[in-house]
Amino acid sequence: LTVQLDERIRQWAPRPGRAEMDVYEVRDTQLHQHASKKDRHVGALSMRAAVQQSHFTSLLAETERALKEHCKAQKVRIKALENATNTSQLSNYERLAKLNDFDFNDAAKARQLAIQDFSNESLAGLKKMNKQFVDACYLFEELGGPTGKGGTYNPEEITEYRNHLDALNSDASERSKEWTEYAEGVLERHKTRAQEELDSFFEAMKNVEIDITLLEAVDKEVRLCSLLQQQHVSAHDALVDALDARIIELEALCAGATQSTLGSSMTMKTVEVGDDEEEEEFQDNAASIRVLQTLYSVRWRIRDRTIFMQCLQSQLEFEPLDLMPPRAPAQPPCPEALQEDLSLQPLRDRLWVPVPEAEEGAEPSPEEDAEAKEALLPPRFVKVGKTDERPKDKESVVAHFEEAVNQIQDRQKAALQQLVGNYFEDLGEREITRKAGAPASTADRYIPDNVEEFNTKNAARLEVLRTTAMETQKNRVRYLRSVVARISTVLARVPASLFLNVTERARRR
């Protein structure tokens, strides 16, 4: 409206005055265009700064959202500790917590760098716009401006614009610096908050880990009690299997002797004798000696197993047994009537064993007596070897199965009481995380409120193992009795097999 009013007023002005006004109108129009251009440029700068401010706000909101999600994830992980049942799960939670904290700190640093880069880019963009605006303001050609550009600016205008835009650049620089410093402060604040959340998780996990470690230690001691009891049972089963193998061997020896040629309808003249090597092997490998040796092995194995399982109604003493022929006792010399006949020399050597002159009148030591007897033994005794295969008794070996179970029970009960006592001494004011009714607790796996209840609970678990061991003992005693019944059956055939083998070897010589 103002422009239209000016045009109408000029139309009513005199002709000379109108010409003068037209001269100034051209410059006024240029100045008006310059001001409009500057205003548009400043408006564009303002709009761009507003967009940058909005984007900066969104970046800050993204960082705060990431912090909230991280804190929520750590709290959820702390809540999940209530359902942990073993230390391996705790280790996995700890690994995830540390990994999440590392990822968050790394992402927070990346977001801070992104804000810093955005601030620098925003400042550079504004400065570039201002520089382009100043470079587009050309001076008059008469005032030194570029030729052919149609410059319409004078130096005063450009200086004024440059000063105004420098002030805008300074404001933009201050704003960029504030953004960068604020982003660094946000990063430090987020790192501190993340560390607090991680410390809270570690504190909660420490309490849970103490309780779970106690429960696992208690379970370990109980399992150890069961394992030690099972070791005694397994050792007994192995010895009974060895006894069963000896019985099978004895049955085979008796069956082999009764099926010999003496048990058939053959007479001595019809017995076929092999070559010299077979005959020597038959004589040296005496079945009767092996039967005696097997009987000796069965004898001490039966006694040890029956005493260990406490299935004897009376105490039996184990008498030493030696399969080697005893040393010939002192006897009167051979009668003179039998000393002259040379045909009786082999018989005299068997009935009246000559005594070395060095041994006459002196009792040899047990070691010397054993060596002398072994030196005089026939080859078949040497091939059979020693029969004293019974292991020596050790002081640490328990005599009865029930005694072994009681020792294991007492030792494990003391270990459990020590664990429980140490736990409640270190508990202090801390709350127990694995009480009865807790999410991760079961009817059998929880921590009572005091030492007495916990010891009673552990004693009940050990008593269950003891009852199981006693039931196992009853089952093993029943099987051992069946083994003894088999021995009673096979012993009826032992005398016949012994004498048949001795008679057959005597006839085949």
C-alpha positions in Angstrom: 0.0 0.0 0.0 2.9 2.3 0.8 4.5 1.7 -2.6 1.2 2.3 -4.4 0.7 5.5 -2.5 4.1 6.8 -3.4 3.5 6.1 -7.1 0.2 8.1 -7.0 1.9 11.0 -5.2 4.7 11.1 -7.8 2.1 11.2 -10.6 0.8 14.5 -9.1 4.2 15.9 -8.7 5.6 18.5 -11.3 7.6 17.2 -14.3 11.1 18.3 -13.1 10.5 17.0 -9.6 9.3 13.7 -11.1 12.6 13.3 -13.0 14.6 13.9 -10.0 12.6 11.4 -8.1 13.1 8.8 -10.8 16.9 9.1 -10.4 16.8 8.4 -6.7 14.2 5.7 -7.2 16.6 3.4 -9.0 19.1 3.4 -6.1 16.3 3.1 -3.6 15.1 0.0 -5.4 18.6 -1.5 -5.3 18.9 -0.8 -1.7 15.5 -2.2 -1.1 16.5 -5.4 -3.0 19.7 -5.6 -1.0 17.8 -5.4 2.3 15.3 -8.0 1.1 18.1 -10.3 0.0 19.8 -9.9 3.4 16.5 -10.5 5.2 15.9 -13.7 3.1 19.4 -14.9 3.8 19.1 -14.3 7.6 15.7 -16.0 7.5 17.2 -19.0 5.7 20.0 -19.1 8.4 17.3 -19.0 11.1 15.4 -21.8 9.6 18.5 -23.9 9.1 19.5 -23.2 12.7 16.1 -24.2 13.9 16.3 -27.5 11.9 19.7 -28.1 13.4 18.5 -27.4 16.9 15.6 -29.9 16.3 18.0 -32.5 15.1 20.3 -31.9 18.0 17.4 -32.4 20.3 16.5 -35.6 18.6 20.1 -36.9 19.0 19.9 -36.1 22.7 16.6 -37.8 23.0 18.1 -40.9 21.4 20.9 -41.0 23.9 18.5 -40.7 26.8 16.4 -43.5 25.3 19.4 -45.7 24.9 20.3 -45.0 28.6 16.8 -45.9 29.8 16.9 -49.1 27.7 20.3 -50.0 29.2 19.2 -49.4 32.7 16.0 -51.4 32.1 18.0 -54.3 30.7 20.3 -54.3 33.7 17.4 -54.2 36.1 15.7 -57.1 34.3 19.0 -59.0 34.6 19.1 -58.3 38.3 15.5 -59.6 38.5 16.5 -62.7 36.6 19.1 -63.5 39.3 16.2 -64.7 41.4 15.7 -67.7 39.0 19.4 -68.7 38.9 20.0 -72.1 40.3 23.8 -72.7 39.7 27.0 -70.7 39.3 27.2 -71.4 35.6 24.0 -69.4 35.1 25.5 -66.6 37.2 28.6 -66.6 35.1 26.5 -66.3 32.0 24.5 -63.4 33.5 27.8 -61.7 34.5 29.2 -62.1 31.0 26.0 -60.6 29.5 26.0 -57.7 32.0 29.6 -56.8 31.2 29.0 -57.2 27.4 25.9 -55.0 27.6 27.8 -52.4 29.6 30.7 -52.4 27.1 28.3 -52.1 24.2 26.5 -49.3 25.8 29.6 -47.3 26.6 30.9 -47.9 23.1 27.6 -46.8 21.6 27.5 -43.8 23.9 30.9 -42.7 22.7 29.8 -43.1 19.1 26.7 -41.0 19.8 28.8 -38.3 21.4 31.1 -38.2 18.4 28.1 -38.1 16.1 26.8 -35.0 18.0 30.2 -33.4 17.8 30.5 -34.1 14.1 26.9 -32.8 13.6 27.8 -29.6 15.4 31.0 -29.0 13.3 29.1 -29.7 10.1 26.3 -27.4 11.1 28.8 -24.6 11.9 30.6 -25.2 8.7 27.4 -25.1 6.7 26.3 -21.8 8.2 29.7 -20.2 7.6 29.6 -21.5 4.0 26.2 -19.9 3.4 27.4 -16.6 4.9 30.5 -16.6 2.7 28.5 -17.4 -0.4 26.2 -14.5 0.4 29.1 -12.0 0.8 30.8 -13.3 -2.3 27.6 -12.8 -4.2 27.5 -9.1 -3.3 29.5 -7.4 -6.1 30.8 -3.8 -6.0 30.1 -1.2 -8.6 32.5 -1.4 -11.5 33.5 2.2 -10.9 34.4 1.2 -7.3 36.6 -1.7 -8.3 34.0 -4.4 -8.7 34.3 -7.2 -11.3 33.6 -6.4 -14.9 30.4 -7.8 -16.3 28.9 -8.8 -13.0 26.5 -5.8 -12.7 27.6 -5.0 -9.2 25.2 -2.7 -7.3 26.9 -2.7 -3.8 29.2 -0.2 -2.3 31.9 -1.0 0.2 30.0 0.3 3.2 27.1 -2.1 2.5 29.4 -5.1 2.1 31.3 -4.1 5.3 28.0 -3.8 7.2 26.8 -7.2 5.9 30.1 -8.9 6.6 30.1 -7.6 10.2 26.5 -8.8 10.7 27.3 -12.2 9.3 30.4 -12.5 11.4 28.3 -11.9 14.4 26.0 -14.7 13.2 29.0 -17.0 12.7 30.2 -16.2 16.2 26.8 -17.1 17.6 26.9 -20.3 15.6 30.3 -21.1 16.9 29.2 -20.6 20.4 26.2 -22.7 19.9 28.4 -25.5 18.3 30.8 -25.3 21.3 27.9 -25.6 23.7 26.5 -28.6 21.9 29.9 -30.3 21.9 30.4 -29.6 25.6 26.9 -30.7 26.4 27.4 -34.0 24.5 30.6 -34.6 26.4 28.8 -34.0 29.7 26.0 -36.3 28.6 28.6 -39.0 27.8 30.2 -38.7 31.2 26.8 -38.8 33.0 25.7 -41.8 31.0 29.0 -43.6 31.8 28.5 -42.9 35.5 24.9 -44.1 35.4 25.9 -47.3 33.5 28.7 -48.0 36.0 26.2 -47.5 38.9 23.8 -50.0 37.2 26.7 -52.5 36.7 27.8 -52.1 40.3 24.2 -52.7 41.4 24.1 -55.9 39.4 27.4 -57.1 40.8 26.2 -56.4 44.4 23.0 -58.4 43.7 24.9 -61.2 42.0 27.4 -61.3 44.9 24.6 -62.1 47.4 23.0 -64.6 45.1 26.4 -66.2 44.3 27.2 -66.7 48.0 23.9 -68.5 48.6 24.1 -70.6 45.4 27.7 -71.5 46.2 26.6 -72.7 49.7 23.8 -74.8 48.2 26.2 -76.3 45.6 28.8 -77.0 48.3 26.1 -78.8 50.4 25.0 -80.8 47.4 28.6 -81.7 46.6 29.2 -83.0 50.1 26.0 -85.0 50.0 27.0 -86.4 46.6 30.4 -87.2 47.9 28.8 -89.1 50.8 26.8 -91.2 48.3 29.8 -91.7 46.1 32.0 -92.9 49.0 29.3 -95.3 50.1 28.9 -96.5 46.5 32.6 -97.1 46.3 32.5 -99.6 49.1 29.5 -101.3 47.4 31.4 -101.4 44.1 34.5 -102.8 45.8 32.5 -105.5 47.5 30.8 -106.3 44.1 34.2 -106.6 42.5 35.5 -109.0 45.2 32.3 -111.1 45.0 32.7 -111.3 41.2 36.3 -112.5 41.8 34.9 -115.0 44.3 32.4 -116.2 41.8 35.2 -116.6 39.2 37.1 -118.8 41.7 34.0 -120.9 42.3 33.5 -121.4 38.5 37.2 -122.4 38.3 36.7 -124.9 41.1 33.6 -126.3 39.4 35.6 -126.7 36.2 38.5 -128.4 38.0 36.1 -130.9 39.7 34.3 -131.5 36.5 37.6 -132.2 34.7 38.8 -134.6 37.3 35.5 -136.6 37.4 35.6 -136.9 33.6 39.1 -138.5 33.7 39.8 -142.0 32.5 39.5 -143.3 36.0 35.9 -142.4 36.1 35.2 -144.4 33.0 34.9 -148.2 32.4 38.5 -148.3 31.1 41.0 -150.4 32.9 44.6 -149.4 33.5 45.8 -151.4 30.6 43.5 -149.5 28.2 44.6 -146.1 29.4 46.4 -144.4 26.5 49.5 -142.6 27.5 50.8 -139.8 25.3 54.4 -139.0 24.5 56.9 -138.0 27.1 56.2 -134.2 26.9 52.5 -134.7 27.3 53.1 -137.0 30.2 55.5 -134.6 31.9 53.0 -131.7 31.5 50.2 -133.9 32.9 52.3 -134.8 36.0 53.6 -131.2 36.6 50.2 -129.5 36.1 48.6 -131.2 39.0 44.9 -130.6 39.2 44.8 -131.6 42.8 47.2 -128.8 43.7 45.1 -126.3 41.7 42.0 -127.4 43.5 43.6 -126.9 46.8 44.8 -123.5 45.8 41.4 -122.5 44.5 39.8 -123.7 47.8 42.3 -121.6 49.7 41.3 -118.5 47.6 37.6 -119.2 48.0 38.1 -119.7 51.8 39.6 -116.3 52.6 37.4 -114.5 50.1 34.2 -116.0 51.7 35.4 -115.1 55.1 36.3 -111.5 54.2 33.1 -110.9 52.4 30.9 -112.3 55.1 32.6 -110.4 57.9 32.5 -107.2 55.8 28.8 -107.6 55.2 28.1 -108.7 58.8 26.2 -111.8 57.8 28.0 -114.1 60.3 26.3 -115.0 63.6 29.6 -115.9 65.2 33.2 -114.7 64.8 35.4 -117.1 62.8 39.2 -117.0 63.2 41.2 -117.3 60.0 43.9 -119.9 60.4 46.9 -119.8 58.1 47.0 -122.5 55.4 50.0 -123.7 53.5 49.8 -125.9 50.4 53.5 -126.7 50.5 54.4 -130.1 52.1 55.4 -129.5 55.8 58.9 -130.1 57.0 59.5 -133.6 58.0 59.5 -133.9 61.8 62.2 -135.6 63.7 61.9 -139.4 63.3 63.9 -142.5 64.3 66.4 -143.6 61.8 65.8 -146.3 59.3 66.0 -149.9 60.7 69.2 -151.7 59.8 67.2 -154.6 58.3 66.0 -152.2 55.6 69.2 -150.4 54.9 71.0 -153.2 53.1 68.5 -154.0 50.5 69.2 -151.7 47.4 65.8 -152.3 45.9 64.3 -150.5 48.8 66.4 -147.3 48.3 63.6 -145.2 46.6 61.2 -146.2 49.4 63.7 -145.4 52.1 64.3 -141.9 50.6 60.6 -141.2 50.7 59.9 -142.6 54.2 63.1 -141.4 55.9 64.1 -138.1 54.4 67.8 -137.6 54.9 68.6 -134.5 57.1 71.6 -132.4 56.1 74.4 -132.5 58.6 74.4 -128.7 59.1 70.7 -128.8 60.2 71.0 -131.6 62.7 70.3 -130.5 66.2 69.3 -126.9 65.2 65.8 -125.5 64.6 65.9 -123.4 61.4 64.3 -120.0 61.3 60.9 -119.6 59.5 62.5 -117.9 56.5 65.2 -120.7 56.2 62.5 -123.4 56.7 60.4 -121.9 53.9 63.4 -121.7 51.6 64.4 -125.2 52.4 61.0 -126.5 51.8 60.7 -124.6 48.5 64.1 -126.0 47.4 63.0 -129.5 48.0 59.6 -129.1 46.3 58.9 -131.0 43.1 58.7 -128.9 39.9 54.9 -129.0 39.9 54.8 -127.0 43.2 57.2 -124.4 41.9 55.1 -123.9 38.7 51.9 -123.5 40.7 53.5 -120.7 42.7 52.6 -119.2 46.0 49.1 -119.5 47.3 49.2 -116.7 49.8 47.2 -114.3 47.7 45.2 -112.8 50.5 46.0 -109.1 50.9 47.5 -107.9 54.1 45.2 -106.2 56.5 45.7 -102.4 56.8 44.9 -100.3 59.8 42.9 -97.8 57.7 40.7 -100.5 56.2 37.3 -100.8 58.0 36.2 -104.2 59.1 32.4 -103.8 58.4 30.3 -102.2 55.8 28.1 -100.5 58.5 31.2 -99.1 60.1 32.4 -97.7 56.8 29.1 -96.0 56.2 29.0 -94.5 59.7 32.5 -93.1 59.3 31.5 -91.5 55.9 28.3 -90.1 57.5 30.2 -88.6 60.4 32.9 -87.1 58.2 30.4 -85.5 55.8 28.1 -84.3 58.6 31.0 -82.5 60.2 31.9 -80.9 56.8 28.3 -79.8 56.3 28.1 -78.3 59.7 31.4 -76.4 59.1 30.0 -75.0 55.8 26.7 -73.9 57.4 28.5 -72.4 60.4 30.8 -70.3 58.3 27.9 -69.1 56.1 25.8 -67.8 59.0 28.8 -66.2 60.6 29.4 -64.1 57.4 25.7 -63.5 56.7 25.4 -60.4 58.9 22.4 -58.2 58.1 22.2 -59.4 54.5 19.0 -61.1 53.5 19.0 -64.7 52.3 18.2 -64.9 48.6 17.4 -68.6 48.6 14.8 -69.0 51.3 12.0 -71.5 51.2 9.4 -70.3 48.7 11.9 -68.3 46.6 11.5 -68.6 42.8 14.7 -70.6 42.4 14.2 -72.7 45.6 12.7 -76.2 45.7 11.2 -78.3 48.5 14.7 -79.8 49.1 17.0 -77.1 47.9 16.8 -73.9 50.0 18.5 -72.2 52.9 16.7 -72.2 56.3 16.6 -69.2 58.6 19.1 -70.5 61.2 21.9 -73.0 61.7 19.9 -75.6 63.6 17.3 -76.0 60.9 19.9 -76.2 58.2 21.9 -78.9 60.1 18.7 -80.8 60.7 17.8 -80.6 57.0 21.3 -81.9 56.0 21.2 -84.7 58.6 17.9 -85.9 57.1 19.5 -86.0 53.6 22.4 -88.0 54.9 20.1 -90.4 56.8 18.3 -91.1 53.5 21.6 -92.1 52.0 22.4 -94.3 55.0 19.0 -96.0 54.7 19.7 -96.7 51.0 23.1 -98.1 51.9 21.6 -100.5 54.5 19.1 -101.7 51.9 21.9 -102.3 49.5 23.7 -104.3 52.2 20.7 -106.5 52.6 20.5 -107.2 48.9 24.3 -108.0 48.8 23.9 -110.3 51.8 21.2 -112.3 50.0 23.4 -112.7 46.9 26.4 -113.7 49.1 24.3 -116.4 50.7 23.5 -117.8 47.3 27.2 -117.8 46.5 27.8 -119.8 49.7 25.1 -122.2 48.7 26.9 -122.8 45.4 30.2 -123.5 47.4 28.4 -126.0 49.5 27.2 -127.8 46.3 30.6 -127.9 44.7 32.5 -128.9 47.9 30.7 -132.3 47.8 32.7 -133.1 44.6 36.1 -131.8 45.8 37.3 -135.0 47.7 36.5 -137.3 44.8 38.2 -135.0 42.3 41.3 -134.7 44.5 41.7 -138.4 45.0 40.9 -139.3 41.4 43.6 -136.8 40.2 46.2 -138.1 42.7 45.4 -141.8 41.8 45.5 -141.1 38.1 48.9 -139.3 38.3 50.2 -142.2 40.5 49.1 -144.8 38.0 50.5 -143.0 35.0 54.0 -142.7 36.5 
